Amino acid sequence: MSKQFSMNNVDVKEFIKALDLCKGNVMLITSENDHFNLKSKLSQLAGIINLIEGGRLVDAKIYCENADDESMLFRMNLFGPQDQA
């Protein structure tokens, strides 16, 4: 089972694009322990609106059901968006 990792200072536009490429459910977990399934566009809006500060995503934990999704989002968190060509 995949583990949680923190997302900090993420480009929201690129993060949404990456979520669209994910195969499994991706949960955003807030510091208040709210859970948002980011595969749902409505949950993306609700979850990200709660976390936007100055156009950047702050202080969130991400849980991925799919290990490949976790790897992609973790790399994006470390190195920024990569070309998906």
C-alpha positions as a Markdown table, in Angstrom:
| # | Residue | x | y | z |
|---|---|---|---|---|
| 1 | Met | 0.0 | 0.0 | 0.0 |
| 2 | Ser | 1.3 | 3.5 | -0.9 |
| 3 | Lys | 2.3 | 6.0 | 1.7 |
| 4 | Gln | 1.5 | 9.6 | 2.3 |
| 5 | Phe | 3.9 | 12.4 | 1.3 |
| 6 | Ser | 3.8 | 16.1 | 1.8 |
| 7 | Met | 3.2 | 18.5 | -1.1 |
| 8 | Asn | 4.7 | 22.0 | -0.7 |
| 9 | Asn | 5.0 | 25.0 | -2.9 |
| 10 | Val | 3.4 | 23.2 | -6.0 |
| 11 | Asp | 2.4 | 24.9 | -9.2 |
| 12 | Val | -1.4 | 24.3 | -9.0 |
| 13 | Lys | -1.9 | 24.4 | -12.8 |
| 14 | Glu | 0.8 | 21.7 | -13.4 |
| 15 | Phe | -0.5 | 19.7 | -10.4 |
| 16 | Ile | -4.0 | 19.5 | -11.9 |
| 17 | Lys | -2.5 | 18.4 | -15.2 |
| 18 | Ala | -0.6 | 15.7 | -13.4 |
| 19 | Leu | -3.7 | 14.5 | -11.5 |
| 20 | Asp | -5.5 | 14.0 | -14.9 |
| 21 | Leu | -2.7 | 11.5 | -15.8 |
| 22 | Cys | -3.1 | 9.5 | -12.6 |
| 23 | Lys | -4.6 | 6.0 | -12.9 |
| 24 | Gly | -5.9 | 5.5 | -9.3 |
| 25 | Asn | -7.5 | 7.6 | -6.6 |
| 26 | Val | -5.4 | 10.4 | -5.2 |
| 27 | Met | -6.4 | 11.8 | -1.8 |
| 28 | Leu | -5.5 | 15.2 | -0.5 |
| 29 | Ile | -5.4 | 15.2 | 3.3 |
| 30 | Thr | -5.4 | 18.6 | 5.1 |
| 31 | Ser | -3.9 | 19.5 | 8.4 |
| 32 | Glu | -7.5 | 19.3 | 9.8 |
| 33 | Asn | -7.7 | 15.7 | 8.5 |
| 34 | Asp | -10.2 | 16.5 | 5.7 |
| 35 | His | -9.9 | 14.1 | 2.8 |
| 36 | Phe | -10.5 | 15.1 | -0.8 |
| 37 | Asn | -10.4 | 12.6 | -3.7 |
| 38 | Leu | -8.5 | 14.6 | -6.3 |
| 39 | Lys | -9.7 | 12.4 | -9.2 |
| 40 | Ser | -13.0 | 14.3 | -8.9 |
| 41 | Lys | -13.0 | 17.8 | -10.4 |
| 42 | Leu | -15.4 | 19.0 | -7.7 |
| 43 | Ser | -13.1 | 17.7 | -5.0 |
| 44 | Gln | -10.1 | 19.3 | -6.7 |
| 45 | Leu | -11.8 | 22.6 | -6.5 |
| 46 | Ala | -12.9 | 22.2 | -2.9 |
| 47 | Gly | -9.6 | 20.8 | -1.7 |
| 48 | Ile | -7.3 | 23.2 | -3.6 |
| 49 | Ile | -9.3 | 26.3 | -2.7 |
| 50 | Asn | -8.7 | 25.4 | 1.0 |
| 51 | Leu | -5.0 | 25.2 | 0.4 |
| 52 | Ile | -4.2 | 28.0 | -2.0 |
| 53 | Glu | -2.0 | 30.8 | -0.6 |
| 54 | Gly | -0.5 | 33.2 | -3.2 |
| 55 | Gly | -1.3 | 30.9 | -6.1 |
| 56 | Arg | 0.7 | 28.0 | -4.6 |
| 57 | Leu | -0.4 | 24.8 | -2.8 |
| 58 | Val | 0.8 | 24.7 | 0.8 |
| 59 | Asp | 0.9 | 22.2 | 3.6 |
| 60 | Ala | -0.9 | 19.2 | 2.2 |
| 61 | Lys | -0.4 | 15.4 | 2.4 |
| 62 | Ile | -1.1 | 13.3 | -0.7 |
| 63 | Tyr | -2.0 | 9.6 | -0.6 |
| 64 | Cys | -2.0 | 7.6 | -3.8 |
| 65 | Glu | -3.6 | 4.2 | -4.3 |
| 66 | Asn | -1.4 | 3.5 | -7.3 |
| 67 | Ala | 2.3 | 3.3 | -6.8 |
| 68 | Asp | 3.1 | 4.8 | -10.3 |
| 69 | Asp | 0.9 | 7.8 | -9.5 |
| 70 | Glu | 2.7 | 8.2 | -6.2 |
| 71 | Ser | 6.1 | 8.1 | -8.0 |
| 72 | Met | 5.0 | 10.7 | -10.6 |
| 73 | Leu | 3.6 | 13.1 | -8.1 |
| 74 | Phe | 6.5 | 12.7 | -5.7 |
| 75 | Arg | 9.0 | 13.4 | -8.5 |
| 76 | Met | 6.9 | 16.5 | -9.5 |
| 77 | Asn | 7.0 | 17.7 | -5.9 |
| 78 | Leu | 10.9 | 17.3 | -5.8 |
| 79 | Phe | 11.9 | 18.4 | -9.3 |
| 80 | Gly | 8.9 | 20.3 | -10.7 |
| 81 | Pro | 6.8 | 19.4 | -13.7 |
| 82 | Gln | 8.4 | 17.0 | -16.3 |
| 83 | Asp | 7.6 | 16.8 | -20.0 |
| 84 | Gln | 5.0 | 14.1 | -20.5 |
| 85 | Ala | 6.0 | 13.6 | -24.2 |
